[in-house]
Amino acid sequence: RESSDMMYCSDPLVMQAIEFMRKNLCRNFNMELIAEHLGISKRKLERKFAQAVNSSPRQYLIQLRIQHARTLMQLKPKQTNEDIARECGFRTMPPFYSAFQHLTGTTPAAFRAQSKREPDRS
């Protein structure tokens, strides 16, 4: 449900930005780089995101990264939270833990424990 909502929007520039984000999840980049990649200003990128997906590009990127982290935790249960955070583009742990808990309502450890109990969970 959440993942399908994050896959489509009607604005082609926003879709290009989302595709850039998906392809570069593990890299450290800022919104200026995305705007430059699209040939628009950062402000225009922000406005287009607000109109198309009711989110800032930065918040959308964080949601993509946490969504990817959840998937990795289920697919690679032996991988550490630190490795998963890095693989999802977080340079340090505090922002990862904070974003994870804010977006999922649980900690990474609690999510992993729940995933072990519910292996079929999507």
N, C-alpha and C positions, 0 to 999 in steps of 0.2 A: 504494500500500500504506500508507504513512505517512499520507497525506492522508485516506484513507477511515477509518482508525482514529480520526482526530481529528474526524470529523463526527457521530458518534453515541454516545450513552450513554443508559442507561435512566432516569436521574434527571431529571425535568422541570425542576427548579431549575437544575441544572448545564447543561442544554441552553439554558435562558434566558440563563444567564451567558455561555455560549459564543457565543450569537447576539449578545449585547451586545458582546462582544469583537470579533467579526467585523465588526460594523457600525461600530465605533469604532477600528479598528486604527491609523489615522493620528493619533488624538487622544492626548494625554497624560492618563492617568487612573490611579487606584490601585485596589486591591482594595476599599477602603472604599466607593468610588463604586458598584462593581458590587453589593456587598452591600446598600447603600442602595437601589439600583434594584430589587433583588429583595425588599426588606423583611425581610432577615435580617441577623444579625451577621456580621462578617468571619470570626470563628472558625467559625461554622456553615458558611459558604461554603467555607472551607479543609477542614473535615471532609468535606463532601459531595464535593468534588473528589477528595480522597484515596480515598474509598470508590468513587466512580464511575469515575474515569479514572486512578487511581494517580499523581496529580501534584498539585502545588499550583496554584492558579489563576494565580499569577504565572508559573510555569514554563510552563504551558499557553499563556498569552498570548504569551510569548517564542517558543514553538514556532510559533504561528500567524503571528507577525510574520516569522519567518525563512522559513517556508514561502511567505508572500506575497512576500518579497524574492526568493526563488529564482524564482518565477513571473515577477515583474517583470523580473528580469535576462534571462530568456529572451525575454519579449515586447517589451522595450524595451532592446535591447542598447546603444543610444547614451546612455541615461540614466546619469548618474554614480552611483557607490555612495552618495555623500552624499545625492543626491536620493532614491534608493531607500530609504535608511535613514530619512530624514524621512517619506517616504510610508508607511513601515511603523511609524511611531510612536517611532522612536529619536531622541532629541534631540541626542545627540552620537555621534561615530563609534566611540570605544573600546568601549562596550557592544555596539554592532552587530557590530563585527569579532569581539569575544570570543564572543558568542552564536552568530554564524554559524559560526565555526570549531568551537566546542564541539558544535553540533548536526549539522553536516554533515561534519566531519572535514577540511575544506578551507577555504581563504580565499575571499573573494568573487572575487578576481581569478582564482584557479585554477578556480573554478566556472564563471566566464564563459568562460574559455579552453576548458574541457572541453565546455561547452554549444555553442560554435562548431563544435567538431569533431564533435559528436553532435547535430545539430538535431532528430532525432526523439525524443530522450530525454524521458521522462515524469517 
